[in-house]
Amino acid sequence: METQRVDLDQPIWNLSTFTGRLQYYAWITNPLLSIQSESTLFSAKDLVQKYRAGTEPPGTTVTQIRRAQQLYLSAFHPDTGELQNVIGRMSFQVPGGMVLIGAMTTFYRSNIAVIFWQWANQSFNALVNYTNRNAAADISKKQLGFAYISATSCALVTALGLKAVLSQRASPIHQRFVPFAAVCASNMVNIPLMRQSEIQNGVVVTDEDNNPVTKSKYAAFKGIGQVVFSRIVICSPSMVLLPFLMEKLEKTAFMVRYGRYVNAPFQILLSGLSLVVMVPVGCALFNQRCSITVDKLKIIDSEAYEEVKSKYGDNIPKKLYFNKGL
């Protein structure tokens, strides 16, 4: 009996719902996927391509195909099909983010520590933002450098400025939120600058059948805005709740005695537990295949609308689609 073939272009879960997207992103952002070898990933890509062409090895099961698809989606860019840098993959958000968040919320008292960990976090963010951009929009090395320096400067100015003000005017608990404020501010700078070519030139939007239609700056603003919001949501629970928790715990006899040894590992561990949940939640807030209505396009991006109108005449599609990135 011939096994029924699966359509790899059709998602396993309903991505038009939050629950469906949550299941999907929990599947492809699993931290264990980030430790797979390149040979394993390329073998998965090869199997996916062969399955699409109908030339997969005899006896290949649906389970094997779905596993290959999971590996492929977690590691290869959806626009270019190129293997992503492991540090920039969303599956690396938990191991990478837990160390950075745990360190930023632990070492916030020293200016040197603030400078180092904010720099490390922005370096990590820059790579993640570049890796998960809409690859149809090119960005030069000069633009990359400007975005990196600007975001790092913003994070440092916010962190050191707030630290200086709050150290004189606020209680110690308020000072613990300085890293979170710096992360929020820098995300609002880093992501738009890292994807500035999308804002300047627009992103390619397609019809329902993925046929390119035009480029839209409105789509770029919408996609980038959603990504900024999602990234802040991802780190919020660990960076907002940890300060309250640690303020209480550090007064206990155990932490007074052993805090210098266990404080940082404990906060890194808790950050990791939070990110395991929040990475798929943050990614699932909005569909990666984002849509814009042609009616809004007509109002906000009239130039793009006129191009759509000239191409489709009276049969203009109601919605256009694009990859907003992650």
Backbone bond lengths (Angstrom), bond angles and torsions (degrees), N, CA, C in turn:
res aa  C-N    CA-C-N  psi(-1)  N-CA   C-N-CA  omega(-1)  CA-C   N-CA-C  phi
1 M - - - 1.469 - - 1.521 109.40 -
2 E 1.336 117.20 128.74 1.457 121.41 -176.47 1.528 110.28 -77.81
3 T 1.335 115.53 131.13 1.456 120.88 178.77 1.526 109.88 -69.21
4 Q 1.332 115.81 134.43 1.455 119.85 179.29 1.529 110.38 -65.13
5 R 1.314 116.72 131.83 1.457 120.74 -178.67 1.524 110.65 -77.07
6 V 1.338 115.48 150.67 1.458 120.41 177.88 1.530 108.68 -104.05
7 D 1.301 115.83 148.71 1.465 121.77 178.22 1.521 107.80 -93.34
8 L 1.321 116.55 107.12 1.462 120.79 -176.97 1.524 112.67 -70.35
9 D 1.314 117.73 -14.27 1.463 120.79 177.76 1.524 111.80 -84.22
10 Q 1.325 116.19 -12.36 1.453 120.79 177.78 1.537 109.02 -99.32
11 P 1.329 118.10 122.60 1.466 120.04 -177.75 1.523 112.51 -62.98
12 I 1.317 115.11 149.73 1.466 120.39 179.15 1.526 110.11 -66.21
13 W 1.349 115.78 -38.11 1.458 121.92 -179.11 1.528 109.89 -111.65
14 N 1.306 116.22 161.49 1.459 122.02 179.80 1.535 109.24 -76.96
15 L 1.314 116.99 103.50 1.464 121.10 -175.46 1.520 112.75 -78.79
16 S 1.311 118.01 -0.79 1.461 120.11 174.88 1.523 111.49 -82.87
17 T 1.342 116.65 -7.57 1.466 121.65 178.34 1.528 109.91 -114.52
18 F 1.330 115.96 152.82 1.462 120.23 178.55 1.524 111.05 -63.11
19 T 1.332 116.91 -42.02 1.468 120.97 -179.04 1.527 110.99 -61.24
20 G 1.328 116.23 -43.04 1.459 120.01 179.08 1.517 111.85 -64.26
21 R 1.337 116.16 -42.75 1.471 119.56 178.93 1.522 110.60 -66.84
22 L 1.328 117.31 -36.65 1.466 120.70 179.11 1.525 110.54 -61.63
23 Q 1.318 117.04 -44.50 1.465 120.40 177.56 1.525 111.22 -63.14
24 Y 1.322 115.88 -41.25 1.466 120.88 -179.18 1.528 111.22 -63.71
25 Y 1.332 117.19 -47.95 1.467 119.44 -176.74 1.529 112.32 -74.00
26 A 1.333 116.97 -28.90 1.463 118.69 172.97 1.531 109.36 -63.75
27 W 1.320 116.20 -31.62 1.474 123.24 -179.40 1.524 111.28 -71.68
28 I 1.344 117.60 -43.74 1.473 119.19 -173.87 1.532 114.02 -97.76
29 T 1.349 118.54 -7.36 1.474 120.00 176.60 1.522 111.67 -106.77
30 N 1.321 116.46 11.30 1.466 120.49 176.37 1.530 109.68 -52.36
31 P 1.339 118.92 122.05 1.469 121.02 -176.86 1.526 114.09 -56.06
32 L 1.322 117.29 -27.76 1.460 120.38 -179.12 1.529 111.79 -66.04
33 L 1.329 116.61 -21.59 1.463 120.01 178.93 1.528 111.40 -69.28
34 S 1.318 117.40 -23.15 1.469 120.42 -177.00 1.524 112.81 -74.60
35 I 1.325 117.22 -11.51 1.469 119.04 -178.79 1.529 112.01 -103.46
36 Q 1.319 116.65 8.94 1.467 119.85 177.44 1.527 109.72 -73.18
37 S 1.319 116.62 142.66 1.458 121.22 -178.61 1.524 110.79 -72.12
38 E 1.337 115.79 158.66 1.462 119.98 178.69 1.523 111.37 -62.15
39 S 1.326 116.59 -37.67 1.466 119.18 179.98 1.526 110.81 -62.96
40 T 1.343 116.62 -38.57 1.461 121.09 177.50 1.528 110.62 -64.38
41 L 1.335 115.93 -42.24 1.461 120.69 -178.39 1.528 111.19 -66.76
42 F 1.331 116.38 -43.71 1.468 119.06 -180.00 1.531 111.61 -69.40
43 S 1.335 116.56 -31.83 1.469 119.70 175.02 1.529 110.32 -64.97
44 A 1.353 115.16 -38.56 1.462 119.85 177.78 1.523 110.54 -65.26
45 K 1.323 116.29 -43.15 1.468 120.31 178.24 1.529 110.63 -61.73
46 D 1.317 115.97 -42.23 1.461 120.86 -179.64 1.533 111.14 -62.46
47 L 1.337 115.84 -41.67 1.463 120.12 179.88 1.534 110.67 -66.27
48 V 1.329 116.72 -41.01 1.466 120.69 178.19 1.526 110.38 -61.06
49 Q 1.328 115.85 -45.35 1.473 119.90 -179.50 1.530 111.28 -64.83
50 K 1.325 116.70 -41.53 1.466 120.13 178.70 1.524 111.10 -65.76
51 Y 1.334 115.56 -37.34 1.469 118.75 -179.92 1.527 110.65 -66.45
52 R 1.325 115.80 -39.55 1.465 119.68 177.48 1.534 110.68 -61.44
53 A 1.337 115.38 -36.56 1.464 120.36 -178.29 1.529 112.12 -85.06
54 G 1.327 116.43 -6.26 1.459 120.14 -179.53 1.515 113.72 76.88
55 T 1.361 116.82 22.92 1.466 120.34 -177.72 1.524 111.82 -118.37
56 E 1.326 116.93 23.87 1.464 119.77 -179.93 1.525 110.31 -66.97
57 P 1.335 118.24 157.29 1.470 121.53 179.96 1.526 111.15 -58.68
58 P 1.321 117.19 143.37 1.472 120.64 177.62 1.530 110.63 -57.13
59 G 1.317 115.63 140.40 1.462 120.19 177.81 1.520 114.09 87.03
60 T 1.332 117.60 1.56 1.461 120.26 177.80 1.523 109.80 -62.96
61 T 1.325 116.79 128.37 1.462 121.17 -176.59 1.525 111.25 -94.79
62 V 1.328 115.15 162.93 1.466 120.86 176.85 1.525 110.33 -61.45
63 T 1.329 116.74 -37.33 1.466 120.81 178.85 1.524 111.04 -60.82
64 Q 1.324 116.53 -42.87 1.469 120.10 178.65 1.531 111.00 -65.69
65 I 1.320 116.74 -39.25 1.458 120.73 179.30 1.524 110.58 -65.74
66 R 1.311 117.17 -43.86 1.464 120.60 -179.89 1.531 111.19 -65.77
67 R 1.317 117.04 -36.68 1.466 119.77 177.05 1.526 110.18 -65.82
68 A 1.326 116.19 -42.87 1.471 120.30 177.92 1.523 110.23 -63.40
69 Q 1.311 116.80 -39.68 1.461 120.89 178.46 1.524 111.11 -64.09
70 Q 1.333 116.52 -41.51 1.464 121.02 178.19 1.528 111.28 -60.30
71 L 1.328 116.48 -45.90 1.466 120.96 178.98 1.522 110.87 -64.17
72 Y 1.326 115.90 -41.62 1.460 120.50 -178.69 1.529 110.87 -64.29
73 L 1.315 117.12 -47.32 1.461 120.92 -178.01 1.524 112.17 -66.45
74 S 1.321 117.17 -29.19 1.465 120.63 -177.62 1.522 112.84 -78.18
75 A 1.336 117.56 -21.34 1.463 119.50 -168.98 1.520 115.54 -123.02
76 F 1.321 118.25 -17.15 1.466 120.67 -175.94 1.528 110.06 -112.12
77 H 1.337 115.44 141.43 1.464 119.84 -176.36 1.525 110.06 -68.32
78 P 1.348 117.43 134.44 1.472 120.05 -177.05 1.526 113.94 -66.40
79 D 1.343 117.44 -23.83 1.464 120.24 -178.77 1.523 112.52 -87.49
80 T 1.339 116.04 -43.87 1.470 120.28 -172.70 1.519 113.67 -102.94
81 G 1.337 117.56 -21.56 1.455 120.71 -175.53 1.516 112.92 76.49
82 E 1.348 117.64 7.34 1.456 121.17 -178.98 1.527 110.71 -83.17
83 L 1.341 116.07 149.48 1.458 120.76 177.30 1.523 109.64 -67.65
84 Q 1.319 116.76 127.72 1.457 121.41 -179.00 1.527 110.68 -82.79
85 N 1.332 115.36 152.33 1.459 120.10 172.41 1.522 108.76 -59.94
86 V 1.318 117.50 134.22 1.456 120.76 -173.62 1.527 112.18 -58.64
87 I 1.331 117.62 -37.36 1.466 120.39 -177.93 1.526 110.83 -68.25
88 G 1.326 116.98 -28.69 1.453 120.20 -178.86 1.515 114.91 -85.29
89 R 1.326 118.20 -8.74 1.464 120.30 -178.66 1.530 110.90 -72.53
90 M 1.321 116.01 149.01 1.461 119.96 178.51 1.524 111.26 -66.61
91 S 1.320 117.97 -22.84 1.468 120.50 177.07 1.526 111.48 -70.67
92 F 1.346 116.39 -15.16 1.472 120.12 178.09 1.528 111.47 -96.48
93 Q 1.330 117.46 1.84 1.461 120.39 -178.97 1.521 112.38 -62.08
94 V 1.326 117.42 -36.05 1.467 119.52 -178.84 1.529 111.22 -70.83
95 P 1.330 120.00 -57.08 1.476 118.37 -179.22 1.527 112.81 -63.67
96 G 1.328 117.81 -38.13 1.460 119.51 179.80 1.517 112.24 -73.57
97 G 1.327 115.83 -46.51 1.456 120.74 -176.64 1.512 113.69 -68.51
98 M 1.336 118.04 -35.50 1.465 119.79 -176.91 1.528 111.58 -64.90
99 V 1.322 116.65 -37.43 1.471 120.03 178.53 1.526 110.20 -67.55
100 L 1.332 116.51 -44.82 1.463 120.51 -176.72 1.525 111.55 -69.40
101 I 1.324 117.56 -45.74 1.468 119.86 179.90 1.522 110.35 -65.93
102 G 1.332 116.82 -45.23 1.460 119.84 178.41 1.514 112.11 -58.96
103 A 1.329 117.01 -40.75 1.472 121.02 -179.93 1.528 110.76 -69.98
104 M 1.338 117.51 -42.19 1.470 119.70 -178.68 1.522 111.98 -65.34
105 T 1.344 117.01 -37.18 1.464 119.33 -179.66 1.528 112.17 -80.36
106 T 1.320 117.45 -16.01 1.472 121.03 177.69 1.527 111.45 -89.88
107 F 1.343 115.61 -49.85 1.462 120.32 -173.93 1.528 110.48 -102.13
108 Y 1.322 115.33 71.39 1.460 120.17 -177.79 1.536 112.78 -110.64
109 R 1.318 116.38 -5.02 1.466 119.70 -175.45 1.527 112.82 -84.46
110 S 1.325 117.12 -34.75 1.468 121.74 -177.48 1.528 110.92 -90.69
111 N 1.332 116.51 134.93 1.469 120.53 178.18 1.528 111.53 -61.72
112 I 1.327 115.84 -39.67 1.470 119.74 -179.83 1.529 110.46 -63.30
113 A 1.337 115.60 -42.82 1.465 119.80 179.15 1.526 110.88 -65.26
114 V 1.334 116.77 -40.46 1.464 120.94 178.44 1.520 110.40 -61.00
115 I 1.327 116.52 -46.29 1.470 121.28 -179.93 1.523 111.00 -60.87
116 F 1.343 116.10 -47.39 1.464 119.23 -176.83 1.530 111.65 -64.03
117 W 1.334 117.32 -48.71 1.463 119.16 -173.64 1.525 112.48 -74.46
118 Q 1.335 117.71 -30.39 1.463 119.05 173.58 1.528 110.89 -68.39
119 W 1.329 115.82 -38.60 1.474 119.35 175.92 1.521 110.43 -63.39
120 A 1.342 116.79 -45.41 1.464 120.85 179.86 1.523 110.47 -61.33
121 N 1.332 116.57 -41.71 1.466 120.25 -179.48 1.518 111.53 -65.72
122 Q 1.328 117.48 -41.28 1.462 119.90 179.88 1.528 111.72 -69.94
123 S 1.310 117.32 -32.58 1.464 120.40 175.67 1.524 109.68 -64.55
124 F 1.314 115.79 -42.93 1.462 121.25 177.47 1.526 110.62 -63.84
125 N 1.343 115.90 -47.06 1.470 120.41 -179.02 1.522 111.97 -62.19
126 A 1.334 115.90 -40.42 1.466 119.74 -179.04 1.526 110.63 -60.20
127 L 1.333 115.72 -41.89 1.462 119.79 179.74 1.520 111.29 -68.37
128 V 1.347 116.45 -40.29 1.469 120.43 178.24 1.530 110.60 -63.98
129 N 1.339 115.86 -44.36 1.468 120.12 -178.28 1.525 111.49 -64.91
130 Y 1.319 116.17 -40.49 1.463 119.72 179.64 1.530 110.59 -68.56
131 T 1.314 116.35 -41.89 1.461 121.23 -178.21 1.525 111.74 -63.60
132 N 1.350 116.71 -36.71 1.463 121.07 -174.01 1.524 113.22 -103.61
133 R 1.323 116.65 20.73 1.461 120.85 178.05 1.524 109.94 -73.07
134 N 1.316 115.81 171.59 1.466 121.20 167.92 1.523 106.12 -77.31
135 A 1.320 117.81 108.07 1.464 122.15 -170.97 1.517 113.77 -71.32
136 A 1.333 116.43 -9.04 1.464 118.85 178.56 1.528 111.34 -72.37
137 A 1.353 115.79 -15.20 1.468 120.44 179.50 1.522 108.90 -104.50
138 D 1.325 116.61 118.46 1.463 121.19 -178.35 1.520 110.46 -78.01
139 I 1.332 115.33 152.58 1.452 121.20 174.92 1.526 107.65 -140.84
140 S 1.331 116.79 134.14 1.463 121.38 -176.00 1.521 110.65 -80.72
141 K 1.344 115.30 165.03 1.463 120.05 177.65 1.524 110.89 -63.32
142 K 1.339 116.10 -34.64 1.461 120.34 178.11 1.520 110.88 -63.66
143 Q 1.323 116.22 -43.02 1.462 120.42 178.46 1.522 111.12 -66.40
144 L 1.334 116.63 -38.56 1.460 120.62 177.08 1.522 111.01 -61.32
145 G 1.331 115.69 -45.63 1.458 120.69 -179.78 1.517 111.72 -63.01
146 F 1.328 116.41 -41.80 1.466 120.67 179.50 1.530 110.45 -63.99
147 A 1.335 116.38 -42.83 1.461 120.64 -179.99 1.527 110.95 -63.23
148 Y 1.316 116.16 -42.87 1.473 121.04 -178.62 1.522 111.18 -64.46
149 I 1.343 116.53 -47.46 1.469 121.05 -178.82 1.528 110.40 -65.78
150 S 1.330 117.51 -41.16 1.459 121.33 -178.47 1.526 111.54 -64.84
151 A 1.325 116.39 -44.92 1.468 120.24 -178.75 1.524 111.06 -67.16
152 T 1.329 116.55 -41.95 1.465 120.10 178.90 1.518 110.42 -63.98
153 S 1.314 116.87 -42.76 1.475 121.22 178.46 1.522 110.63 -62.42
154 C 1.331 116.39 -42.82 1.464 120.77 179.42 1.525 110.94 -60.81
155 A 1.335 116.22 -44.61 1.466 120.69 -179.81 1.526 110.86 -62.91
156 L 1.329 116.35 -42.80 1.469 120.16 -177.96 1.526 111.47 -69.44
157 V 1.325 116.81 -42.89 1.471 120.19 178.81 1.526 110.28 -62.04
158 T 1.337 116.40 -44.44 1.467 120.47 179.26 1.517 111.27 -63.34
159 A 1.334 116.36 -48.22 1.464 120.89 -176.61 1.533 111.72 -65.58
160 L 1.325 116.66 -51.03 1.473 119.64 -177.23 1.525 111.35 -70.29
161 G 1.347 116.66 -36.72 1.461 119.62 178.89 1.516 111.73 -65.17
162 L 1.336 116.56 -48.76 1.461 119.93 178.40 1.526 111.77 -64.00
163 K 1.307 115.90 -38.72 1.464 120.23 179.61 1.530 110.54 -60.95
164 A 1.321 115.96 -43.42 1.463 119.81 -179.62 1.524 111.55 -65.73
165 V 1.335 116.44 -40.52 1.462 120.27 -178.87 1.523 111.37 -71.10
166 L 1.354 115.88 -47.90 1.461 119.91 -175.24 1.527 112.98 -70.83
167 S 1.326 117.33 -28.31 1.462 119.85 179.91 1.525 111.68 -63.97
168 Q 1.323 116.46 -22.64 1.466 120.76 -179.15 1.528 112.55 -102.41
169 R 1.326 116.97 -24.69 1.463 118.92 -170.53 1.520 114.90 -120.50
170 A 1.316 118.59 -6.71 1.467 119.93 -174.21 1.523 111.10 -130.81
171 S 1.325 115.08 165.29 1.460 121.54 178.93 1.525 109.77 -74.19
172 P 1.337 117.79 162.52 1.466 121.29 179.97 1.528 113.80 -56.74
173 I 1.341 117.70 -33.69 1.459 120.02 -178.47 1.529 110.79 -63.44
174 H 1.328 117.45 -36.01 1.463 119.76 179.18 1.527 111.61 -67.90
175 Q 1.311 116.22 -32.53 1.464 119.75 -179.78 1.528 111.64 -66.22
176 R 1.313 116.21 -24.50 1.470 120.26 179.81 1.536 112.33 -68.24
177 F 1.334 116.83 -18.11 1.457 120.10 -178.30 1.522 112.82 -91.30
178 V 1.331 117.26 1.02 1.461 121.02 178.77 1.533 111.55 -59.05
179 P 1.344 119.57 -45.84 1.479 118.97 178.96 1.528 112.97 -58.41
180 F 1.329 117.71 -38.51 1.456 120.82 -179.64 1.525 110.77 -65.85
181 A 1.333 116.63 -42.76 1.471 120.17 178.37 1.523 110.46 -61.67
182 A 1.326 116.44 -40.42 1.472 120.53 179.89 1.520 110.77 -66.54
183 V 1.326 117.40 -40.40 1.466 121.34 179.44 1.535 110.74 -64.94
184 C 1.326 116.77 -42.95 1.469 120.25 178.34 1.521 111.01 -61.67
185 A 1.337 116.02 -47.83 1.462 120.56 -178.01 1.526 111.22 -62.62
186 S 1.325 116.33 -44.27 1.464 119.83 -176.97 1.523 111.83 -70.02
187 N 1.348 117.82 -33.06 1.462 120.40 176.02 1.526 111.05 -62.68
188 M 1.330 115.56 -37.38 1.460 119.92 179.38 1.528 111.93 -68.64
189 V 1.335 116.07 -18.77 1.461 120.69 178.21 1.527 110.74 -99.54
190 N 1.327 115.91 -46.90 1.464 122.00 -172.69 1.523 112.44 -61.02
191 I 1.322 116.88 -51.04 1.465 120.18 -173.57 1.534 111.93 -66.47
192 P 1.347 119.05 -49.49 1.472 117.43 177.88 1.527 113.41 -61.64
193 L 1.337 117.70 -38.41 1.464 119.34 -179.74 1.523 111.79 -71.46
194 M 1.325 116.43 -37.58 1.457 119.56 179.05 1.531 110.66 -66.52
195 R 1.318 116.36 -22.56 1.462 121.19 -179.26 1.532 111.00 -118.55
196 Q 1.338 114.65 31.56 1.464 119.95 -174.55 1.527 113.21 -63.14
197 S 1.322 117.26 -29.68 1.468 118.83 -179.73 1.521 110.86 -65.36
198 E 1.328 117.33 -28.87 1.462 120.80 176.61 1.532 110.20 -67.04
199 I 1.339 115.46 -39.94 1.462 120.17 179.89 1.532 110.17 -69.15
200 Q 1.320 115.74 -39.87 1.463 120.10 -176.90 1.530 112.54 -73.40
201 N 1.330 116.22 -40.23 1.466 120.21 -172.93 1.527 114.07 -110.10
202 G 1.326 116.54 -12.13 1.452 120.10 -175.44 1.523 111.74 86.57
203 V 1.322 116.09 165.31 1.461 121.43 176.96 1.525 108.65 -112.60
204 V 1.298 115.58 153.01 1.470 120.52 -179.88 1.528 109.46 -69.66
205 V 1.316 115.65 126.35 1.465 120.63 174.69 1.530 107.99 -110.57
206 T 1.315 115.77 147.63 1.465 121.71 -175.60 1.517 110.26 -124.31
207 D 1.326 114.65 166.53 1.463 118.43 172.55 1.521 108.87 -84.08
208 E 1.306 117.61 -173.88 1.468 121.13 -175.39 1.519 112.71 -62.79
209 D 1.337 117.15 -24.31 1.460 121.60 -179.69 1.524 112.89 -95.77
210 N 1.343 116.05 16.83 1.472 123.12 177.93 1.530 113.85 66.58
211 N 1.312 117.73 22.74 1.460 120.87 173.59 1.523 109.26 -84.14
212 P 1.354 118.62 124.15 1.468 120.48 -179.35 1.522 111.64 -58.00
213 V 1.327 116.45 136.39 1.464 121.30 -177.14 1.523 111.20 -113.42
214 T 1.347 116.69 -54.39 1.459 121.29 -178.58 1.524 108.58 -164.37
215 K 1.320 116.56 -175.35 1.464 121.89 172.81 1.523 108.27 -112.26
216 S 1.318 116.70 138.74 1.463 120.72 -176.57 1.522 111.45 -131.68
217 K 1.319 115.98 126.92 1.468 121.25 174.85 1.527 110.32 -74.95
218 Y 1.328 116.13 -31.95 1.466 119.92 176.61 1.521 110.37 -60.57
219 A 1.322 116.94 -42.46 1.464 120.93 177.94 1.525 110.43 -61.81
220 A 1.333 116.97 -40.08 1.462 121.04 179.38 1.524 110.90 -61.47
221 F 1.326 117.10 -47.11 1.471 120.88 179.75 1.519 111.20 -62.36
222 K 1.326 116.28 -42.19 1.463 119.83 -179.19 1.522 110.60 -64.58
223 G 1.322 117.20 -47.43 1.460 120.87 -178.36 1.516 112.49 -63.61
224 I 1.325 116.75 -46.11 1.461 120.80 -178.93 1.524 110.73 -65.35
225 G 1.331 116.99 -39.76 1.465 120.21 177.90 1.515 112.15 -60.71
226 Q 1.327 116.29 -40.40 1.467 119.82 178.78 1.524 111.53 -67.48
227 V 1.337 116.94 -37.49 1.460 120.69 179.47 1.526 110.39 -66.52
228 V 1.330 117.90 -43.23 1.470 121.95 178.36 1.525 109.92 -58.24
229 F 1.331 116.57 -48.31 1.461 121.16 -179.55 1.527 111.05 -60.98
230 S 1.326 116.53 -44.46 1.470 121.02 -178.76 1.516 111.45 -62.34
231 R 1.338 117.27 -42.42 1.464 120.24 -178.81 1.524 111.23 -63.79
232 I 1.326 116.60 -38.93 1.467 119.87 179.05 1.526 110.15 -66.92
233 V 1.330 116.41 -40.15 1.467 120.56 178.16 1.529 110.53 -61.69
234 I 1.328 117.18 -40.34 1.462 121.38 -177.65 1.529 111.81 -58.65
235 C 1.326 117.17 -42.69 1.468 119.22 -175.71 1.526 113.06 -91.87
236 S 1.331 118.23 -10.38 1.467 120.87 -173.37 1.536 114.84 -59.47
237 P 1.351 120.17 -51.39 1.468 118.38 -176.66 1.529 113.44 -56.44
238 S 1.341 117.37 -46.33 1.464 119.41 -178.20 1.520 111.74 -68.22
239 M 1.323 118.37 -38.25 1.459 120.55 -175.42 1.531 112.79 -85.44
240 V 1.349 116.91 -14.30 1.464 120.35 177.57 1.528 111.16 -99.06
241 L 1.323 117.49 -41.59 1.463 120.57 -176.84 1.527 113.08 -81.72
242 L 1.339 116.83 -35.44 1.464 119.60 -179.16 1.534 113.32 -56.68
243 P 1.340 119.50 -43.98 1.469 118.76 179.36 1.525 113.14 -57.30
244 F 1.342 118.09 -42.04 1.466 120.29 178.63 1.526 110.54 -65.01
245 L 1.336 115.82 -43.82 1.460 120.01 -178.70 1.521 111.22 -64.09
246 M 1.336 116.67 -46.89 1.467 119.65 -177.11 1.525 111.99 -68.80
247 E 1.328 116.95 -30.91 1.471 119.76 177.08 1.523 110.53 -60.56
248 K 1.331 116.94 -35.45 1.469 121.51 177.74 1.529 111.34 -78.38
249 L 1.328 116.20 -46.72 1.462 120.77 -174.18 1.530 112.64 -66.04
250 E 1.315 116.84 -35.26 1.462 119.78 -175.99 1.522 112.94 -67.31
251 K 1.340 116.59 -10.83 1.468 120.66 177.93 1.527 111.98 -93.30
252 T 1.336 116.95 -6.18 1.463 119.74 179.57 1.523 110.64 -77.02
253 A 1.318 115.50 158.07 1.474 120.45 -176.91 1.522 111.26 -61.51
254 F 1.348 116.30 -38.54 1.462 119.91 -179.01 1.520 111.41 -62.62
255 M 1.337 116.52 -46.41 1.460 120.05 -177.69 1.522 111.77 -72.36
256 V 1.311 116.17 -31.13 1.474 118.57 176.26 1.524 109.67 -63.11
257 R 1.330 115.61 -37.04 1.462 119.66 -177.02 1.524 112.50 -84.06
258 Y 1.338 117.08 -41.84 1.467 119.84 -172.44 1.535 113.60 -115.19
259 G 1.299 116.80 5.08 1.454 120.75 -173.94 1.517 114.68 -55.32
260 R 1.302 117.22 -38.15 1.472 119.78 -177.99 1.523 111.91 -63.27
261 Y 1.330 116.81 -22.05 1.464 120.65 -179.08 1.538 112.50 -96.94
262 V 1.328 116.98 -35.00 1.469 119.88 -171.27 1.527 113.98 -107.21
263 N 1.336 117.17 -10.33 1.474 119.36 -175.25 1.531 111.94 -58.64
264 A 1.331 116.51 -55.92 1.466 120.30 -177.84 1.535 112.03 -63.68
265 P 1.354 119.78 -49.49 1.467 118.99 178.27 1.527 113.38 -58.56
266 F 1.345 115.80 -36.66 1.461 120.10 -179.30 1.530 110.59 -66.35
267 Q 1.324 117.07 -43.80 1.465 120.12 -179.66 1.534 111.39 -70.29
268 I 1.317 117.04 -34.03 1.471 120.52 176.03 1.528 110.08 -64.76
269 L 1.337 115.94 -43.03 1.465 120.53 179.08 1.524 111.45 -62.60
270 L 1.326 117.23 -46.27 1.461 120.61 -179.90 1.530 111.15 -65.54
271 S 1.322 115.86 -37.26 1.472 119.51 176.73 1.523 110.35 -62.07
272 G 1.325 115.72 -40.79 1.459 120.23 178.76 1.518 112.19 -63.09
273 L 1.325 117.08 -42.84 1.464 121.19 179.08 1.524 110.69 -63.06
274 S 1.322 115.57 -39.26 1.465 119.60 177.61 1.525 111.33 -65.92
275 L 1.328 116.88 -44.08 1.466 120.65 -177.18 1.525 112.66 -67.97
276 V 1.317 117.55 -31.24 1.466 120.15 177.50 1.532 110.05 -56.13
277 V 1.326 115.75 -36.25 1.469 120.84 178.61 1.523 111.15 -84.96
278 M 1.351 115.84 -44.94 1.460 119.88 -168.52 1.531 114.34 -78.38
279 V 1.319 119.41 -24.85 1.470 119.40 178.05 1.528 110.45 -62.24
280 P 1.338 119.99 -52.51 1.465 118.25 176.56 1.528 113.17 -65.78
281 V 1.336 117.12 -33.07 1.476 119.67 178.20 1.523 110.16 -64.08
282 G 1.338 116.56 -48.10 1.459 120.35 -179.60 1.521 112.40 -62.74
283 C 1.324 116.69 -42.14 1.464 120.68 178.90 1.528 111.47 -65.90
284 A 1.343 115.89 -30.60 1.465 120.45 -174.80 1.522 113.58 -83.47
285 L 1.319 118.22 -7.43 1.466 120.02 -178.26 1.525 111.97 -59.13
286 F 1.337 115.44 -36.21 1.465 120.41 -179.27 1.520 108.78 -133.74
287 N 1.317 115.63 148.88 1.456 120.90 178.67 1.527 109.64 -70.71
288 Q 1.341 117.51 133.43 1.462 119.49 179.06 1.523 110.92 -63.88
289 R 1.332 116.77 -34.98 1.463 120.17 172.03 1.529 107.14 -84.14
290 C 1.307 114.05 83.76 1.461 121.11 -174.07 1.531 110.13 -76.46
291 S 1.316 116.10 154.94 1.459 119.90 -179.45 1.524 110.99 -127.88
292 I 1.323 115.74 153.35 1.458 122.40 172.85 1.521 107.71 -132.59
293 T 1.308 116.39 145.10 1.460 119.56 178.14 1.526 109.16 -84.78
294 V 1.298 115.40 146.21 1.465 120.36 179.72 1.526 110.73 -66.70
295 D 1.335 116.82 -28.60 1.471 120.21 178.08 1.529 110.81 -63.07
296 K 1.338 116.38 -42.89 1.465 119.51 177.50 1.521 111.06 -70.64
297 L 1.315 115.58 -35.84 1.460 119.89 177.95 1.531 109.88 -60.08
298 K 1.310 117.04 -38.33 1.466 122.20 -179.72 1.526 110.75 -62.47
299 I 1.335 116.32 -36.63 1.459 120.89 -177.58 1.526 112.13 -81.83
300 I 1.345 116.38 -43.56 1.459 120.55 -170.49 1.523 112.89 -93.50
301 D 1.317 117.31 -34.35 1.468 121.24 -176.04 1.531 108.52 -131.60
302 S 1.313 115.72 72.54 1.466 121.39 -172.49 1.525 112.55 -63.09
303 E 1.333 116.90 -32.93 1.465 120.31 -179.76 1.526 110.62 -63.50
304 A 1.332 116.23 -45.22 1.458 120.49 177.77 1.527 110.63 -65.49
305 Y 1.329 116.14 -37.85 1.466 119.62 179.97 1.529 111.38 -62.60
306 E 1.317 116.54 -42.09 1.464 120.08 -179.42 1.524 110.51 -62.68
307 E 1.326 116.56 -35.26 1.472 119.65 178.06 1.525 110.53 -67.64
308 V 1.326 115.92 -40.22 1.468 120.33 177.37 1.525 109.77 -63.64
309 K 1.325 115.71 -44.28 1.465 120.83 -178.39 1.528 111.68 -62.45
310 S 1.348 115.63 -40.56 1.468 119.20 -179.92 1.524 112.02 -68.11
311 K 1.330 116.31 -26.72 1.466 120.35 -178.10 1.527 112.07 -84.63
312 Y 1.336 116.96 -35.18 1.464 120.11 -173.69 1.520 113.89 -108.85
313 G 1.326 117.32 -14.33 1.457 119.21 -178.97 1.517 111.81 64.13
314 D 1.326 116.37 -127.03 1.475 120.49 -179.21 1.524 112.38 -82.53
315 N 1.323 117.89 -9.03 1.473 121.32 -177.89 1.529 111.79 -99.68
316 I 1.317 116.79 42.83 1.463 121.57 -178.92 1.529 109.66 -66.62
317 P 1.339 118.16 129.46 1.469 119.47 176.63 1.521 111.14 -65.40
318 K 1.317 116.70 148.32 1.462 120.37 -178.56 1.522 112.04 -72.85
319 K 1.349 116.41 -29.74 1.462 120.56 -178.73 1.518 110.85 -131.11
320 L 1.332 115.18 149.67 1.448 122.67 172.70 1.522 108.34 -124.07
321 Y 1.324 116.39 154.59 1.463 120.70 -171.36 1.524 112.03 -126.59
322 F 1.345 116.39 154.09 1.464 121.08 177.89 1.530 108.86 -159.33
323 N 1.320 114.93 160.30 1.460 121.61 176.93 1.520 108.34 -85.57
324 K 1.328 117.73 113.50 1.467 120.68 -177.87 1.522 112.56 -80.82
325 G 1.334 117.58 -9.66 1.460 120.26 -174.31 1.522 110.63 82.00
326 L 1.324 116.79 -178.43 1.458 121.07 -179.48 1.530 110.68 -125.96
